[in-house]
Amino acid sequence: MAMTEIAVESHLNLTEAALEKIKLLLASETEDLALRVAVQPGGCAGMRYQLFFDDQSYEGDQVIEFGDVKVVVDEQSVPYLGGATIHFEDTIAKQGFVIDNPNATNSCSCGDSFNGC
């Protein structure tokens, strides 16, 4: 499966499939929203990813623009996401966003939790 990466700055990458899915999801929203990507304590490996649409902006947020799509990362999450790539998988076995993170030293078998940095 070939993936085209669209790189922004040095913090986060989106594949073309992920960008298209985000655009599709945002098209059904009435508010001006950004995709917020965060790393929070939790999960079986110690840290977990959160992806959600947000209309708020906070001091220290890094805003990365992919054309008309804005991705926001809070300042505490930036070190964990440097060089990470967000994919969107749509197969018979799985549908959803997946994060390939070079900072993760290990992850759980479900792929939703990691340990790193």
C-alpha positions in Angstrom: 0.0 0.0 0.0 1.7 3.2 -1.2 1.1 6.3 1.0 1.8 9.9 -0.1 3.0 11.9 2.9 2.4 15.6 3.2 5.0 16.9 5.6 4.6 20.0 7.7 7.3 21.5 9.8 9.0 18.8 11.8 6.2 17.9 14.1 3.5 16.0 12.3 2.7 14.4 8.9 -0.6 13.4 7.4 -1.0 10.9 4.6 -3.2 11.9 1.7 -5.8 9.4 2.8 -5.9 10.9 6.3 -6.2 14.4 5.0 -9.1 13.4 2.7 -10.9 11.7 5.5 -10.5 14.8 7.8 -11.8 17.0 5.0 -14.8 14.7 4.6 -15.6 14.7 8.3 -15.2 18.5 8.6 -17.5 19.1 5.7 -20.4 17.8 7.8 -19.7 20.3 10.6 -21.2 23.7 10.9 -18.5 25.3 13.1 -15.0 26.3 12.2 -13.1 23.4 13.7 -9.5 22.1 13.8 -8.3 18.5 14.3 -6.7 18.4 17.7 -4.0 15.7 18.2 -3.0 15.2 21.8 -1.0 12.7 23.9 -2.5 11.9 27.3 -1.5 9.6 30.1 -3.3 6.3 30.0 -3.7 3.1 28.1 -2.0 -0.1 28.8 1.4 1.1 27.6 1.4 4.5 29.5 0.4 7.1 26.9 -2.5 7.3 24.5 -3.4 9.4 21.5 -6.5 11.6 21.3 -7.9 12.9 18.0 -10.9 15.1 18.1 -12.4 18.2 16.4 -12.0 21.4 18.5 -13.1 25.0 18.2 -10.8 26.2 21.1 -7.3 27.4 20.9 -4.9 27.6 23.9 -1.6 29.4 24.6 1.2 27.3 23.4 -0.8 25.4 20.8 1.0 24.7 17.5 -1.2 25.1 14.5 -0.2 23.3 11.4 -2.2 24.0 8.2 -2.8 21.6 5.4 -4.5 23.9 3.0 -7.9 24.6 4.5 -7.5 21.9 7.2 -6.0 23.0 10.5 -4.3 20.5 12.9 -3.6 21.7 16.4 -1.1 20.1 18.9 -0.8 21.3 22.5 2.7 22.2 23.7 3.0 19.2 26.0 2.2 16.8 23.2 4.6 18.3 20.6 7.7 16.4 21.9 5.8 13.1 21.7 4.6 13.7 18.1 7.8 14.9 16.4 8.0 13.1 13.1 4.8 11.1 13.6 2.5 10.3 10.7 -1.2 10.0 10.9 -2.7 7.4 8.4 -6.3 6.6 7.7 -7.0 2.9 7.1 -10.1 1.7 5.4 -10.0 -2.1 5.0 -12.3 -5.0 5.6 -10.5 -5.6 8.9 -10.1 -2.0 10.2 -11.3 1.5 9.7 -9.8 4.5 11.4 -6.9 6.7 12.1 -3.5 5.2 12.9 -0.5 7.0 14.2 3.0 5.8 13.2 5.2 7.4 15.8 9.0 7.1 15.7 9.2 8.3 19.3 7.2 5.3 20.6 9.6 2.9 22.2 6.9 0.2 22.5 3.2 0.0 22.2 0.4 -2.3 23.2 -1.1 -4.9 20.9 -4.2 -2.8 20.2 -2.1 0.1 18.9 -4.0 2.7 20.8 -1.3 3.1 23.6 2.4 3.6 23.5 5.4 4.4 25.7 8.1 6.8 24.4 10.4 9.7 24.6 
